[in-house]
Amino acid sequence: MLRSLASVLPNLIRSCPKPTPRFPPQLQYTSASVGSFNHRYDLGSVRAYSSLLALNDLRDNPGSRQQKTRKGRGIGSGKGKTAGRGHKGQKARGTYKFGFEGGQTPLRRRLPKRGFKNPFSLTFQPVGLGKIAKLINAGKIDSSELITMKTLKDCGAIGKQIEDGVGLMGRGAEHIKWPIHLEVSRVTVRAKATVEAAGGTVRRVYYNKLGLRALLKPEWFEKKGRLLPKAARPPPKLKEKVDSIGRLPAPRKPLPFTAEEKEAKPAAAAASTA
């Protein structure tokens, strides 16, 4: 039986069809004849497998990623026992306070103190009358309505980062030739005299941090699902520097000065000059 199979197997193997090559015979070449092959044949879109880039062959550049040094894991690693800190001493033990210089007077105490930072200081963003007049002429501000700090912010007269309010300056006062009504945090003497001479009014209003945000960004409270806060009263030290409490939401009509406020103006001006 085995002898008959042994005699039949070679004939069966010879009779089996040969497998067809993956590439045509003219494209099968060896690595030694790469140059001559490219010269003879135009492969076009056919590319050899040796030049293809596969995802499993992607690697970082050598040395671009280094493993973290594992300290205290046996003497065979070279970083065992003392873990590269040496024997005893301050640096071989725990950490020490930042700025500690071994007991001598540190630099932060050797240098003298200079000046101070006033925690009650207020920063007002300035805006000149000339810029307001230019925006009115360009049609970005309606002079018939009340000009508030929100109006100045929306038209681009001042920046978006308003810390404590807006201060009205007298730069370009000669361009104001019609009555305008403004509500700002502070105003200079020249700017106020120019606006009032043209038939307008300037009211100094007080807003705290939360009230100023409600004036400039009321959509923030709507997004959070919160109601607009009530206007805050000015502290006692600032009562003489403001005319009234700010109104929320942003008003559109000017608030006329009462008789008491008109009488208090000269007294406040005299007190400030004294």
C-alpha positions in Angstrom: 0.0 0.0 0.0 2.7 2.5 1.0 4.9 1.6 -1.9 2.0 2.2 -4.3 1.3 5.7 -2.8 5.0 6.6 -3.0 5.0 5.8 -6.7 1.8 7.8 -7.4 2.6 11.0 -5.4 5.3 12.4 -7.7 3.0 12.1 -10.7 0.2 13.9 -8.8 2.5 16.8 -7.8 3.7 17.3 -11.4 0.1 17.3 -12.7 -1.0 20.1 -10.2 -1.3 23.6 -11.9 1.4 26.1 -10.9 0.2 29.2 -8.8 0.0 32.4 -10.8 2.4 35.1 -9.7 1.1 38.2 -7.9 2.8 40.5 -10.5 3.2 40.0 -14.2 6.5 38.3 -15.2 7.9 41.6 -16.5 7.4 43.3 -13.1 9.1 40.6 -11.0 12.6 41.8 -10.3 15.3 41.4 -7.7 16.8 44.0 -5.5 20.0 44.0 -7.5 18.2 45.1 -10.7 16.1 48.0 -9.2 17.9 50.7 -11.2 17.7 48.9 -14.5 14.1 48.0 -13.9 13.0 51.6 -13.3 14.9 52.6 -16.4 13.2 49.9 -18.6 9.6 50.0 -17.4 7.2 52.8 -16.4 5.4 51.5 -13.4 2.8 54.3 -13.3 0.5 53.5 -10.4 2.1 50.1 -9.6 4.4 50.3 -6.5 6.6 47.7 -5.0 5.7 46.5 -1.5 9.1 47.4 -0.2 8.4 51.2 -0.7 4.8 51.2 0.8 4.4 52.9 4.3 2.2 50.9 6.6 0.7 52.0 10.0 2.5 49.2 11.8 5.8 50.5 10.6 5.4 54.0 12.1 8.1 54.8 14.7 9.3 57.8 16.6 12.8 59.1 15.9 15.4 57.3 17.9 15.9 59.0 21.3 12.8 61.2 21.0 11.0 59.2 23.9 12.9 58.2 27.0 11.6 56.1 29.8 11.3 57.6 33.2 14.2 56.8 35.5 13.0 54.2 38.2 14.8 55.0 41.4 15.2 52.8 44.4 14.6 49.5 42.5 17.8 47.6 43.3 21.5 48.1 43.0 21.6 46.5 39.5 19.8 49.6 38.0 22.5 52.0 39.2 19.8 54.1 40.9 19.1 51.9 43.9 19.7 52.4 47.6 20.5 56.2 47.7 18.8 56.7 44.3 21.5 59.1 43.0 21.4 61.4 46.1 24.7 60.3 47.6 25.2 59.7 51.3 23.6 61.9 54.0 23.5 65.6 54.0 20.6 68.1 53.5 20.2 67.3 49.8 20.0 63.6 50.5 17.0 64.1 52.7 13.7 65.9 52.2 13.0 69.2 50.5 13.6 72.6 52.0 11.7 75.9 51.8 11.8 77.8 48.5 14.3 80.7 48.8 16.2 79.1 51.7 19.9 79.9 51.3 21.4 77.7 54.0 20.8 80.0 57.0 22.0 83.3 55.6 19.6 86.2 55.1 17.8 85.4 51.9 17.7 87.8 49.0 14.0 88.7 49.5 14.9 90.0 52.9 18.1 91.7 51.9 16.4 94.0 49.4 14.5 97.0 50.8 10.8 97.5 50.4 9.7 100.1 47.9 6.2 101.5 47.4 2.9 99.8 48.0 -0.2 98.7 46.2 -3.4 100.6 47.1 -6.2 98.0 47.5 -8.8 100.8 47.1 -7.5 102.3 43.9 -9.9 102.5 40.9 -9.0 102.2 37.3 -11.1 104.1 34.7 -10.8 103.6 31.0 -10.5 107.1 29.3 -12.4 108.3 26.3 -12.2 111.7 24.7 -15.0 113.9 23.4 -13.3 114.0 20.0 -13.7 110.3 19.6 -17.4 110.5 20.6 -18.0 113.3 18.1 -16.3 111.2 15.4 -18.5 108.2 16.1 -21.6 110.4 16.1 -20.7 111.8 12.7 -20.1 108.2 11.4 -23.6 107.2 12.5 -22.4 104.7 15.1 -23.9 106.7 18.0 -27.3 108.3 18.2 -26.8 111.7 19.8 -30.6 112.0 20.5 -30.4 109.1 23.0 -28.5 108.8 26.2 -24.9 107.7 25.7 -24.0 105.2 28.4 -20.9 103.1 29.0 -22.6 100.2 27.2 -23.1 102.5 24.2 -19.4 103.4 24.2 -18.4 99.8 24.5 -20.8 98.5 21.7 -19.6 101.2 19.2 -15.9 100.5 19.9 -15.1 103.9 21.6 -13.5 101.9 24.5 -12.1 98.5 24.9 -13.8 95.4 26.2 -11.8 95.2 29.4 -13.4 97.8 31.7 -12.3 97.4 35.3 -14.1 100.1 37.3 -15.7 102.3 34.8 -15.1 105.0 32.1 -13.6 108.5 32.5 -14.7 111.2 30.1 -11.7 113.4 29.0 -11.7 116.8 27.3 -9.6 115.8 24.3 -11.2 117.0 21.1 -13.7 119.2 22.9 -13.8 121.7 20.1 -15.7 119.1 17.9 -18.7 119.1 20.2 -21.2 121.5 18.7 -24.5 119.9 19.6 -26.1 118.8 22.9 -25.3 115.3 24.0 -26.3 113.5 27.3 -23.8 111.1 28.9 -23.6 108.8 31.9 -20.0 107.9 32.9 -18.1 107.1 36.0 -15.8 110.2 36.1 -15.5 113.4 34.1 -12.9 116.1 33.9 -13.7 119.8 34.5 -13.0 120.7 30.8 -15.1 117.9 29.4 -18.1 118.8 31.7 -17.9 122.5 30.9 -17.8 121.8 27.1 -20.8 119.4 27.2 -22.9 121.8 29.3 -22.0 124.8 27.2 -23.4 122.9 24.1 -26.6 122.3 26.0 -26.0 118.7 27.1 -25.5 117.0 30.5 -23.0 114.7 32.1 -24.0 112.5 35.0 -21.5 110.6 37.1 -23.0 107.3 38.0 -21.8 104.5 40.4 -21.7 100.8 39.5 -20.0 98.2 41.6 -18.2 95.2 39.9 -21.4 93.2 39.6 -23.5 96.1 38.5 -20.9 97.1 35.8 -21.1 93.5 34.4 -24.9 93.7 34.4 -24.7 97.0 32.5 -22.1 95.9 29.9 -23.1 92.2 29.5 -26.7 91.6 30.4 -26.8 88.5 28.2 -24.4 86.8 30.6 -27.1 86.8 33.3 -29.7 85.6 30.8 -27.4 82.7 29.8 -26.9 81.7 33.5 -30.6 82.0 34.2 -30.2 84.7 36.7 -32.0 88.0 37.2 -30.2 91.3 36.9 -28.9 92.6 40.3 -30.2 95.7 41.9 -28.1 98.8 41.6 -25.7 99.2 44.6 -25.2 102.3 46.6 -21.8 104.0 46.6 -19.7 103.8 49.7 -19.5 106.9 52.0 -16.1 107.9 50.7 -17.3 108.0 47.1 -20.6 109.8 47.6 -19.1 113.2 46.8 -17.5 111.9 43.6 -20.8 110.6 42.0 -24.1 112.2 41.2 -26.4 109.2 41.4 -26.7 105.4 41.5 -26.4 103.6 38.2 -29.6 102.3 36.6 -30.1 98.7 35.4 -30.7 97.7 32.6 -28.9 100.3 30.5 -31.1 103.4 30.3 -31.9 105.2 27.1 -33.2 108.5 28.4 -31.2 111.0 30.5 -32.2 111.6 34.1 -32.7 115.3 34.8 -30.8 116.8 37.7 -33.0 117.7 40.7 -32.8 121.1 42.5 -30.9 119.5 45.4 -28.4 118.0 43.1 -27.8 121.3 41.3 -27.3 123.0 44.7 -24.9 120.3 45.8 -22.7 120.6 42.7 -21.0 124.0 43.7 -20.4 122.8 47.2 -18.8 119.5 46.0 -16.6 121.4 43.5 -15.5 123.8 46.2 -14.7 120.9 48.6 -12.7 119.1 45.9 -10.6 122.2 45.1 -10.0 122.9 48.7 
